[in-house]
Amino acid sequence: MKQSKRTIGIFAVIAASFFYGCDEIYECIFNIEPEIHNKQLLIGFVGERYSDIVTAEISNEVNDNDYDYFFDIIGELPPGIFYDINRRSVEFFGTPEDTGTYRFRVELFVESYDFDGFDGSPTCSDSTVREFTIQVVE
């Protein structure tokens, strides 16, 4: 029974590599995908300078610096807070103007570059999203 399950598993990998190519199978088996690090952003104070950073990587990939990272911020940042994208990170900075709890999403898309140009699917998944909150108090 164990031998037949193993044979079926091997056949499935071979069949999948025929339809999808070996690279895609390798990327999914080893869970190579973009990752935004989970962290709680600092509390901001009205009228005081604010700065915090969110970083990203390609999980299980030793050459994650070889990818291009594209970020998008969706949602409401506190008035007076801006962001700057720097390679593999997003920095939030400024001086908060109003109190409140501000929720937003950071989306990350990655691409790799090879001799033929950009590869639209260099990982098992080419994007990820993580939700963040910045709370501003007096």
BAFI-3210 file (N, C-alpha, C; in Angstrom, 3 decimals, decimal comma, padded with zeros to 6 digits):
// residues 138
n [1|2|3|4|5|6|7|8|9|10|11|12|13|14|15|16|17|18|19|20|21|22|23|24|25|26|27|28|29|30|31|32|33|34|35|36|37|38|39|40|41|42|43|44|45|46|47|48|49|50|51|52|53|54|55|56|57|58|59|60|61|62|63|64|65|66|67|68|69|70|71|72|73|74|75|76|77|78|79|80|81|82|83|84|85|86|87|88|89|90|91|92|93|94|95|96|97|98|99|100|101|102|103|104|105|106|107|108|109|110|111|112|113|114|115|116|117|118|119|120|121|122|123|124|125|126|127|128|129|130|131|132|133|134|135|136|137|138]
n.u [000,827|001,939|003,910|002,412|001,174|003,405|004,345|002,234|002,485|005,024|004,480|002,579|004,143|005,886|004,037|002,960|005,238|005,557|003,378|003,593|006,273|009,575|010,615|008,409|007,269|009,359|009,513|007,077|007,115|009,191|008,206|008,706|008,144|006,855|007,137|005,839|007,064|005,633|004,602|003,944|003,115|004,594|003,119|001,808|002,230|000,357|001,620|004,272|007,346|007,289|008,338|008,681|009,172|008,475|009,401|010,412|010,793|011,858|010,669|012,551|014,500|017,678|018,729|017,227|017,664|017,933|015,534|012,949|011,113|007,840|005,787|002,552|000,375|-002,643|-005,428|-006,065|-003,750|-002,514|-003,275|-000,620|001,294|003,507|004,823|007,719|009,268|011,838|013,742|013,541|011,754|009,268|009,042|007,486|006,752|006,791|004,745|002,192|-001,146|-003,780|-005,705|-006,498|-007,310|-005,764|-006,146|-004,603|-003,446|-000,535|000,660|002,562|004,368|006,389|009,092|011,387|014,461|015,745|017,848|016,120|014,421|011,901|010,488|007,313|006,317|008,112|008,081|006,294|003,961|003,299|002,708|001,727|-000,163|-000,474|-002,024|-001,963|-001,818|-001,828|-001,842|-002,769|-002,269|-002,937]
n.v [-001,191|001,287|001,537|001,885|004,392|005,996|005,655|006,812|009,451|010,157|009,937|011,997|014,296|014,186|014,403|016,927|018,505|018,227|019,653|022,183|022,840|022,421|024,427|025,788|023,751|023,142|025,627|025,715|023,371|023,885|026,085|028,751|031,983|035,398|037,386|039,458|040,856|040,258|042,585|044,787|048,067|051,120|053,267|056,428|059,926|062,864|065,648|064,946|063,666|060,799|057,507|054,411|051,039|048,573|045,410|043,085|039,850|037,053|034,061|031,219|031,495|031,948|033,835|036,212|038,923|039,223|039,669|041,872|044,123|045,243|047,472|048,324|050,552|050,363|051,883|053,905|056,156|057,847|061,365|063,451|061,488|059,776|057,632|055,813|053,896|051,590|049,569|046,628|047,323|049,313|052,507|054,347|057,663|060,964|063,572|062,990|064,291|064,056|062,319|058,801|055,519|053,953|051,931|049,885|048,228|046,501|045,650|043,334|042,671|040,547|040,101|038,336|038,670|037,430|036,171|036,389|038,414|039,840|037,545|036,673|035,023|034,178|032,782|030,499|031,805|035,041|037,301|038,976|039,965|042,048|043,186|046,262|048,523|051,847|053,562|056,676|058,894|061,479]
n.w [000,000|000,849|-001,077|-003,438|-002,995|-002,917|-005,520|-006,950|-006,008|-007,020|-009,754|-009,955|-009,455|-011,663|-013,775|-013,215|-013,544|-016,239|-017,282|-016,010|-015,762|-014,402|-012,721|-011,517|-009,972|-008,203|-006,876|-005,497|-003,948|-002,164|-000,924|-001,812|-001,720|-001,695|001,279|003,727|006,567|009,719|012,023|014,779|014,305|015,510|018,019|017,266|018,098|018,307|016,645|017,077|015,814|013,686|012,886|011,320|010,118|007,614|006,550|003,922|002,295|000,252|001,098|002,071|000,088|-000,963|-002,641|-002,478|-002,839|-005,522|-006,686|-007,905|-006,012|-005,570|-004,051|-002,712|-001,109|000,474|001,683|004,599|005,715|008,648|008,778|007,814|007,899|005,809|003,204|002,095|-000,347|-000,228|-001,787|-000,365|001,589|003,350|004,493|007,000|007,794|009,273|010,728|012,772|012,561|013,478|015,979|016,221|014,897|012,337|009,623|007,188|004,168|003,161|000,131|-001,706|-004,601|-006,540|-008,856|-010,906|-012,697|-015,663|-018,314|-020,453|-019,845|-017,651|-015,370|-014,884|-012,900|-010,618|-008,297|-006,134|-005,427|-006,581|-005,147|-002,076|000,833|003,675|006,639|008,442|011,266|012,369|015,268|016,549|019,136|021,631]
ca.u [000,000|002,819|004,609|001,511|001,013|004,650|004,357|001,265|003,094|006,093|003,817|001,943|005,200|006,346|002,967|002,875|006,390|005,319|002,430|003,963|007,717|010,241|010,817|007,220|007,120|010,405|009,164|005,962|007,502|010,041|007,499|009,421|007,134|007,106|006,671|005,938|007,257|004,544|005,025|003,021|003,730|004,663|002,064|002,197|001,735|000,030|002,613|005,631|007,916|006,995|009,088|008,683|009,506|007,987|010,364|009,921|011,783|011,336|010,925|013,290|015,255|018,953|019,013|016,062|018,045|017,905|014,168|012,447|009,998|006,917|004,836|001,414|-000,280|-004,065|-006,127|-005,896|-002,652|-002,849|-002,877|000,734|002,198|003,788|005,644|008,762|009,652|013,290|014,144|012,766|011,069|008,425|009,236|006,420|007,387|006,075|004,242|000,739|-001,911|-005,059|-005,771|-007,347|-006,730|-005,728|-005,865|-004,247|-002,800|000,678|000,689|003,888|004,479|007,802|009,476|012,821|014,963|016,699|018,391|015,031|013,606|011,229|009,707|006,139|005,989|009,363|007,878|005,040|002,987|004,080|002,267|001,204|-000,767|-000,528|-002,728|-001,271|-002,548|-001,068|-002,701|-002,248|-002,872|-002,479]
ca.v [000,000|002,445|001,618|002,423|005,820|006,645|005,642|007,828|010,757|010,406|010,179|013,319|015,303|014,133|014,949|018,370|019,169|018,231|020,727|023,468|023,051|022,049|025,570|026,058|022,676|023,373|026,805|025,414|022,341|024,487|027,235|029,975|032,993|036,665|037,458|040,731|040,515|040,652|043,359|045,826|049,371|051,973|054,244|057,797|060,980|064,062|066,718|064,438|062,944|059,368|056,722|052,961|050,382|047,223|044,775|041,923|038,937|035,861|032,983|030,038|031,834|032,566|034,938|037,089|040,256|039,226|039,940|043,239|044,213|046,329|047,621|049,208|050,806|050,543|052,215|055,248|056,485|059,036|062,635|063,845|060,336|059,439|056,424|055,771|052,513|051,480|048,204|045,557|047,837|050,498|053,323|055,296|058,776|062,235|064,075|062,781|065,507|063,746|061,046|057,785|054,234|053,948|050,590|049,844|046,997|046,584|044,580|043,127|041,874|040,325|039,566|038,106|039,011|036,474|036,595|036,641|039,516|039,583|036,327|037,104|034,116|033,603|032,061|029,754|032,891|036,241|038,444|038,734|041,136|042,017|044,343|046,978|049,594|052,874|054,272|057,983|059,409|062,815]
ca.w [000,000|000,894|-002,356|-004,466|-002,718|-003,320|-006,984|-007,376|-005,700|-008,002|-011,029|-009,900|-009,610|-013,053|-014,613|-012,961|-014,155|-017,684|-017,601|-015,435|-015,787|-013,149|-011,848|-010,724|-008,999|-007,206|-006,090|-004,608|-002,988|-001,143|-000,376|-002,166|-002,000|-001,012|002,657|004,442|007,975|010,603|013,181|015,224|014,091|016,690|018,265|016,948|018,972|017,540|016,691|017,290|014,666|013,645|011,918|011,505|008,855|007,338|005,648|003,182|001,741|-000,402|002,051|001,614|-001,120|-000,569|-003,561|-002,523|-003,303|-006,983|-007,125|-007,821|-005,086|-005,874|-002,951|-002,847|000,175|000,231|002,917|005,131|006,626|009,439|008,168|008,208|007,763|004,424|003,101|001,076|-000,642|-000,372|-002,163|000,266|002,777|003,276|005,691|007,307|008,494|009,260|012,000|012,794|012,828|014,131|016,701|015,613|014,527|010,880|009,112|005,775|003,732|002,360|-000,865|-002,284|-005,823|-006,848|-010,160|-011,058|-014,019|-016,213|-019,599|-021,392|-019,335|-016,382|-015,207|-014,154|-011,819|-010,168|-007,048|-006,125|-005,464|-006,880|-004,343|-000,738|001,458|005,137|007,195|009,507|011,940|013,100|016,222|016,899|020,377|022,049]
c.u [000,873|003,509|003,709|001,267|002,255|004,729|003,407|001,835|004,176|005,488|003,185|002,976|005,697|005,294|002,855|004,044|006,253|004,424|002,907|005,443|008,309|010,388|009,619|007,008|008,115|010,015|008,044|006,312|008,297|009,473|008,261|008,377|007,427|006,485|006,893|006,030|006,133|005,106|003,926|003,729|003,640|003,446|002,614|001,579|001,523|001,119|004,042|006,066|007,666|007,860|009,014|008,846|008,904|008,938|009,764|011,097|011,077|011,685|011,618|014,072|016,528|019,291|017,865|016,400|018,025|016,517|013,899|011,184|009,157|005,852|003,690|000,781|-001,735|-004,753|-005,752|-004,709|-003,073|-002,455|-001,512|001,748|002,292|004,586|006,630|009,166|011,145|013,660|013,224|012,025|010,197|008,623|008,074|007,039|006,504|005,692|002,724|000,002|-003,195|-004,983|-006,672|-006,583|-006,885|-005,273|-005,588|-003,588|-001,528|000,653|002,083|003,769|005,970|007,962|010,965|013,203|015,935|017,141|017,317|014,146|012,973|010,443|008,517|005,774|007,255|009,232|006,572|003,863|003,770|003,631|001,802|000,669|-000,722|-001,189|-001,932|-002,177|-001,547|-002,081|-002,004|-003,015|-002,316|-001,132]
c.v [001,258|002,647|002,238|003,919|006,585|006,728|006,695|009,223|011,115|010,702|011,573|014,426|015,341|014,743|016,459|019,101|019,205|019,400|022,099|023,788|022,764|023,216|025,817|024,996|022,873|024,525|026,516|024,358|022,948|025,792|028,539|031,003|034,272|036,672|038,874|040,377|041,087|041,411|044,337|047,163|050,221|052,890|055,625|058,774|062,233|065,110|066,263|063,607|061,440|058,700|055,246|052,331|048,983|046,623|043,522|041,086|037,884|034,701|031,814|030,273|032,572|033,761|035,933|038,535|040,356|039,504|041,441|043,219|045,433|046,366|048,533|049,340|051,124|050,772|053,610|055,333|057,702|060,311|063,070|062,726|059,975|058,145|056,562|054,312|052,483|050,013|047,134|046,033|049,043|051,247|054,301|056,402|060,019|062,653|063,929|064,053|065,260|062,408|060,075|056,504|054,092|052,577|050,659|048,516|047,342|045,378|044,531|042,226|041,727|039,779|039,303|038,431|037,928|036,971|036,930|037,805|039,147|038,289|036,698|036,218|033,431|032,760|031,294|030,727|034,172|037,471|037,998|040,049|040,954|043,300|044,920|048,058|050,556|053,594|055,576|058,501|060,808|062,744]
c.w [000,000|-000,442|-003,425|-004,243|-003,153|-004,842|-007,526|-007,138|-006,694|-009,363|-011,059|-010,085|-011,052|-013,981|-014,441|-013,606|-015,673|-018,084|-017,146|-015,531|-014,417|-012,193|-010,944|-009,654|-007,859|-006,283|-005,104|-003,568|-001,841|-000,597|-000,599|-002,582|-001,239|000,384|003,185|005,913|008,831|011,795|013,537|015,058|015,356|016,798|017,937|017,925|018,145|017,747|016,922|016,090|014,803|012,581|012,292|010,133|008,810|006,304|005,004|002,691|000,916|000,527|001,364|000,322|-000,713|-001,453|-003,619|-002,874|-004,828|-007,548|-007,087|-006,974|-005,443|-004,787|-003,350|-001,462|-000,126|001,573|003,370|006,090|007,450|008,690|008,721|008,136|006,281|004,394|001,957|000,898|-000,928|-000,545|-001,567|001,508|002,447|004,589|005,809|008,155|008,418|010,662|011,999|013,224|013,603|014,852|015,942|015,368|013,017|010,393|007,610|005,466|002,977|001,430|-001,465|-003,502|-006,113|-008,255|-010,134|-012,493|-014,456|-017,588|-020,630|-020,960|-018,012|-016,449|-014,341|-012,985|-011,301|-008,910|-007,143|-006,164|-005,700|-006,099|-002,969|-000,195|002,966|005,617|008,358|010,076|012,546|013,983|016,591|018,113|020,662|022,742]
res [m|k|q|s|k|r|t|i|g|i|f|a|v|i|a|a|s|f|f|y|g|c|d|e|i|y|e|c|i|f|n|i|e|p|e|i|h|n|k|q|l|l|i|g|f|v|g|e|r|y|s|d|i|v|t|a|e|i|s|n|e|v|n|d|n|d|y|d|y|f|f|d|i|i|g|e|l|p|p|g|i|f|y|d|i|n|r|r|s|v|e|f|f|g|t|p|e|d|t|g|t|y|r|f|r|v|e|l|f|v|e|s|y|d|f|d|g|f|d|g|s|p|t|c|s|d|s|t|v|r|e|f|t|i|q|v|v|e]
***
